[in-house]
Amino acid sequence: MHDFKWSDTEKKVARAAYDNALQKELAAIMVRFKELANAVNSPHELWEIEAYLQKARKRIDAKYDYRYSRLPLLLAQLVFQNLVKREDLQKLSQDKLEIIDSLLEKDRNYFYENDE
């Protein structure tokens, strides 16, 4: 990706969007975990929960990469997944917004493929 310079304001905007989206995803995982745990009827089902949590953690760890060089791609993905509102990114510089918008417009197939 591009090697943009990030102002302090942009860093705060990106961090807030990142943190809010991460919290939403973690909250959804916790809800699903509780549903699975409440439905456990046998010891075998415990390992299914463990497998779910391992898969969720790998997905989260791979997705939430806070390197500034990767942030425009992640922010575009989060907007695509409705975890971040495009309006919440307005204080980013025009070049970063153009990259995000371009990714949203041209690379939707990427987000569909990686939206598991």
C-alpha positions in Angstrom: 0.0 0.0 0.0 1.0 3.6 0.0 3.5 5.1 2.5 1.3 8.0 3.7 2.2 10.5 6.4 -0.4 10.5 9.2 -1.1 13.7 11.1 -2.0 13.5 14.8 -5.6 14.2 14.0 -5.7 11.4 11.4 -4.1 9.0 13.8 -6.8 9.7 16.3 -9.6 9.3 13.7 -8.1 6.0 12.4 -7.5 4.7 16.0 -11.1 5.5 17.0 -12.5 3.8 13.9 -10.2 0.8 14.4 -11.0 0.5 18.1 -14.8 0.9 17.7 -14.9 -1.7 14.9 -12.8 -4.1 16.8 -15.0 -3.8 19.9 -18.1 -4.4 17.7 -16.6 -7.6 16.3 -15.5 -8.8 19.7 -18.9 -8.1 21.1 -20.5 -10.2 18.3 -18.0 -13.0 19.1 -18.9 -12.9 22.8 -22.7 -13.1 21.9 -22.1 -16.1 19.7 -19.9 -17.7 22.4 -22.6 -17.3 25.0 -25.2 -18.8 22.6 -22.9 -21.8 22.0 -22.1 -22.2 25.7 -25.7 -22.1 26.7 -26.5 -24.8 24.1 -23.8 -27.2 25.3 -25.2 -30.6 26.1 -22.2 -32.8 25.9 -18.4 -32.6 26.5 -17.8 -33.0 22.8 -19.6 -29.7 22.2 -17.0 -27.9 24.3 -14.4 -28.5 21.7 -16.7 -27.1 19.0 -16.7 -23.9 21.0 -13.0 -23.9 21.3 -12.7 -24.4 17.5 -15.1 -21.4 17.0 -13.0 -19.2 19.3 -9.7 -20.2 17.6 -11.1 -19.5 14.2 -12.5 -16.1 15.4 -9.2 -15.2 17.0 -7.2 -16.0 13.9 -9.6 -14.0 11.7 -9.5 -11.0 14.1 -5.7 -11.1 14.4 -5.2 -11.3 10.7 -7.7 -8.5 9.9 -6.9 -5.9 12.6 -3.4 -4.9 11.4 -2.7 -1.3 12.6 0.3 -0.6 10.4 -0.2 2.8 8.9 0.7 1.4 5.4 -2.2 -1.0 5.7 -4.8 1.2 7.4 -6.5 2.6 4.2 -7.3 -1.0 3.1 -8.5 -2.0 6.6 -10.6 1.2 6.9 -12.2 0.5 3.5 -13.0 -3.1 4.6 -14.5 -1.8 7.8 -16.7 0.7 5.9 -17.7 -2.1 3.5 -18.7 -4.3 6.4 -20.7 -1.4 8.1 -18.4 -1.5 11.1 -17.3 2.1 10.4 -19.2 4.9 8.8 -17.6 6.7 5.9 -18.5 9.9 7.6 -16.4 9.0 10.6 -13.3 9.2 8.4 -13.9 12.7 7.1 -10.9 14.2 9.0 -8.5 12.0 7.0 -6.6 13.7 4.2 -8.1 13.8 0.7 -5.5 11.3 -0.6 -6.4 8.7 2.0 -10.1 9.2 1.5 -9.6 8.8 -2.3 -7.7 5.5 -1.7 -10.5 4.2 0.6 -13.2 5.3 -1.9 -11.3 3.7 -4.7 -11.0 0.4 -2.8 -14.7 0.5 -2.0 -15.6 1.2 -5.6 -13.2 -1.0 -7.5 -12.3 -3.8 -5.2 -15.6 -4.9 -3.8 -14.8 -8.5 -4.9 -11.8 -8.5 -2.5 -14.0 -7.6 0.4 -16.6 -10.2 -0.5 -14.0 -12.9 -0.7 -12.4 -11.8 2.7 -15.7 -11.2 4.5 -16.0 -14.5 6.4 
